Amino acid sequence: MAHLFDMVEETGAETRELTLSGRLTVFELTEAQAALDALPADRDVRVDLSNLSRMDTAGAWALERLRDRLEAAGHDLTLLGASDALSQLMTRVDHAIAEPEPSSQPVRRGVADRLAELGEGVVTAGRGGGVFLGVFGLFLARLGRSLRHPSEFRLTALVAHCEDVGLRAVPIVSLLSFLIGVVLAFQGATQLRQFGAEVFVVDLISISILRELGILLTSIIVAGRTASAFTAAIGSMKMREEIDAMRTLGIDPAMALFVPRILALVLMLPILGLVANVMGLLGGGIMSLLVLDISPAMFLTRLSEGTDLANVLIGLSKAPVFAIIIGVVGCNAGMQVGSNAESLGRQTSKAVVQAIFAVIVADAIFSVFFAQLGV
């Protein structure tokens, strides 16, 4: 190989003159890189490339690395005698080198930044509430249209969604409600036994399940099960551009997709809540018999004496509201899905979280409202 590196420094000069000859390729990179790294970055450097017989991207990268080191120290690198091919190669390598990533040190944020983030969160929540009201209004408008024009209503789709939303959810709702009744009876008996008031465990079970836990637990189960299903179904159609095809064919997506799903939830959630109430009381009655030796006849007598119809009606009256919340959140999230699977997964998770959160908030509002009414 020809002499690779030669350095000539003029006395008193402010620049360092380098003359490169021979080959500067990947095979000579180790030797060349060691020689270039040994140069102190204390002055400008001029490199004569006229005597190079060959240079590839590895050699160009070595020179660009020297340029970066000199520029960091406030000096320049000048290339002399480069042919057009070498100049183009240096330009391509310079453009291909990635920019250095910014420092990963955490940025210290003050009170103003925190307040700005809080404000952005409030604005985002407000926009989400506005979108929810818009979809709810669209559902009401299309429902009214279907009442005026019954021929446009898809009864078959409603029945299919009622089966999926209601009938297929009965096993999981029944099982979990039964277990909640068992837990309430066992924990209530453990605490009330200390005061000799074991019989009041029936009141605890009946009021808790009929007024709050029955419909709330059912709504949370349905929110996790059905809101995700609505989002996945509508989102998949949107990804495959089926919704655009429906619009092209003159079919209203809100009428075809929103109304049957939300209406099925409104019809089936009260029934599921009633099933949850029965199974919760059954679980509480069995545990009361096993732990407190309260016979079924005594349990039913105490249930009828300590619980009035208002508790049942209050619990079931929440069901249509919870159903609308779950249906609107699920359908809206499905319409927000983009063109990739990642967007579908993100919107599905978002729909479940938002539906459960909204149901719990609505239940808290109902509790305060009924407490203020004294019922």
Sequence and secondary structure as in RCSB ss.txt:
>XXXX:A:sequence
MAHLFDMVEETGAETRELTLSGRLTVFELTEAQAALDALPADRDVRVDLSNLSRMDTAGAWALERLRDRLEAAGH
DLTLLGASDALSQLMTRVDHAIAEPEPSSQPVRRGVADRLAELGEGVVTAGRGGGVFLGVFGLFLARLGRSLRHP
SEFRLTALVAHCEDVGLRAVPIVSLLSFLIGVVLAFQGATQLRQFGAEVFVVDLISISILRELGILLTSIIVAGR
TASAFTAAIGSMKMREEIDAMRTLGIDPAMALFVPRILALVLMLPILGLVANVMGLLGGGIMSLLVLDISPAMFL
TRLSEGTDLANVLIGLSKAPVFAIIIGVVGCNAGMQVGSNAESLGRQTSKAVVQAIFAVIVADAIFSVFFAQLGV
>XXXX:A:secstr
    EEEE  TT SEEEEEEEEEESGGGHHHHHHHHHTS SSSEEEEEEEEEEEE HHHHHHHHHHHHHHHHTT 
 EEEES  HHHHHHHHHHHHHS       S     HHHHHHHHHHHHHHHHHHHHHHHHHHHHHHHHHHHHHH G
GGS HHHHHHHHHHHTGGGHHHHHHHHHHHHHHHHHHHHHHHGGGT GGGHHHHHHHIIIIIIHHHHHHHHHIII
IIHHHHHHHHHHHHTTHHHHHHHTT  HIIIIIHHHHHHHHHHHHHHHHHHHHHHHHHHHHHHHHHT   HHHHH
HHHHHH  HHHHHHHHHTHHHHHHHHHHHHHHHHHT  SSHHHHHHHHHHHHHHHHHHHHHHHHHHHHHHHHHT 
